[in-house]
Amino acid sequence: MKKFQSIFPYNQKLVAEYPLMPESEIETMLDVSENAFYVWRDKTFQQKADVFTKLAQLLKEKKGMLAKLMTNEMGKLTKEAIAEIEKCATGCEYFAEHAEAFLKDETYQTNYKKSFVTFQPIGAVLAIMPWNFPFWQVFRFAAPTLMAGNVGILKHAPNVCGCALAIQQLFEEAGAEPGVFQTIIADVDVTEKILKHDIVQGVSLTGSERAGSSVAGIASKLIKKSVLELGGSDCFIVLADADIQKAAEVAVASRMQNAGQSCIAAKRFIIVKDVLEDFTEVVKNEINKLKQGDPFKEDTTMAPMARLDLAENLFKQMNASVAKGAEIIIGGEMVGSNYQPTLLKYVQQGMPAFDEETFGPLFCLIEVNNETEAINIANNSRYGLGGNLWTSDIDKGIALAKQINSGAVFINSMVKSEAVLPFGGVKKSGYGRELSNHGIKEFVNMKTITVL
């Protein structure tokens, strides 16, 4: 029987094995989802909110244990893992409080006596989630989608099965009926079979461009809704009038958090040449402060990458970029999954470090002459998830932010996903939105009702 393995990235030791579920078991689980939907959709918002409020409480109570599980499975620093669990709790509380208002009937003035749009759940939504934020990625999908009255089916990344099963257990402990949220341990070839089930009316995927294209193709063939978040190569623009010290400190934090394994981590640092030297010096100092080591140790500030193959791929991207003219200033070595924080300069179009998503601790400097050139280079990417812009002129910053082709731009701060703000991208970074009052409406039937 095939099994998925969780391997501690720091030393490659086996943590646990998880047998794949037989297709007959998955069929049964889908039937359970269908039965659960008809119960869950008819609950009041307050009844659903009670479950998510309890979920938030459980997440806070168990954050130490859950963080340990996360660190074991994908190598996240313990302090980052705890912060992720706390963020999940906040997300649960936010949608427990605001879902009813977000989904309130909308009245329109027409020639009818009454015209309104009501928002109703559609069924089960399949979530195909990645390993890099194994709890937050799931809860940012689940909190709005389930508070809207849908039920959830999770197909998580193979290396974080323990996290996936723990999330299902949390839902059950919080009082959700069996089938409201279920975790399926299955390979990618089972995805189409799950989507074919009548109760499954949509799919939300966070992952690679290739995976998104495949799943979106299946969903469209079946005429079912899909929302895709497919990563990015976010710009980090620093203009001559920026606070260079602060910009550089945030730049390193943005690039190196979670060992650089974040869709919205800044990846292309586009710096006006007048301040490039000063910016680079601060960046070098900040990178040199990082301490690589065991992610369970409190003094470690640089975790390993989540899997050996991921580190090897990043190493290839770096070397290919160097072969085309990039230069290593700091780092450039790896031992197992422990990838040394690396600073590259002279990065330009045509190099993997510019053209591709570099998912790891690789900091790439790009020199430009002025803000016009900075915006052009920022938009010269097939991705468009987020972006940073640093300037002391806020009006100019807002005007330039509107020219950046991405789902979000954060001026003078680091890009983050927050429950209150819509999250998603354009171009090859995907479509649709998660979170906020916009994300909660992705998987609902916006039904028009009129009375003559």
GITARA-V759946 format. One record per run of one state. SS is the DSSP state (hx for helix, st for strand, lp for the rest). FROM is the first residue (numbers start at 1). LEN is the number of residues. If there is no record, write none. Layout:
# GITARA-V759946
SS/FROM/LEN
SS/FROM/LEN
This chain:
# GITARA-V759946
lp/1/2
st/3/6
lp/9/4
st/13/7
lp/20/3
hx/23/18
lp/41/4
hx/45/17
lp/62/1
hx/63/12
lp/75/3
hx/78/25
lp/103/3
st/106/2
lp/108/6
st/114/8
lp/122/2
st/124/5
lp/129/7
hx/136/12
lp/148/3
st/151/5
lp/156/2
hx/158/16
lp/174/7
st/181/3
lp/184/4
hx/188/9
lp/197/3
st/200/7
lp/207/2
hx/209/13
lp/222/3
st/225/5
lp/230/4
st/234/5
lp/239/5
hx/244/17
lp/261/5
st/266/7
hx/273/17
lp/290/2
st/292/1
lp/293/9
st/302/1
lp/303/5
hx/308/16
lp/324/3
st/327/4
lp/331/3
st/334/2
lp/336/2
st/338/2
lp/340/2
st/342/4
lp/346/6
hx/352/4
lp/356/6
st/362/7
lp/369/2
hx/371/9
lp/380/3
st/383/2
lp/385/2
st/387/4
lp/391/3
hx/394/8
lp/402/8
st/410/2
lp/412/11
st/423/1
lp/424/2
st/426/2
lp/428/2
st/430/2
lp/432/2
st/434/1
lp/435/1
hx/436/4
lp/440/4
st/444/8
lp/452/1
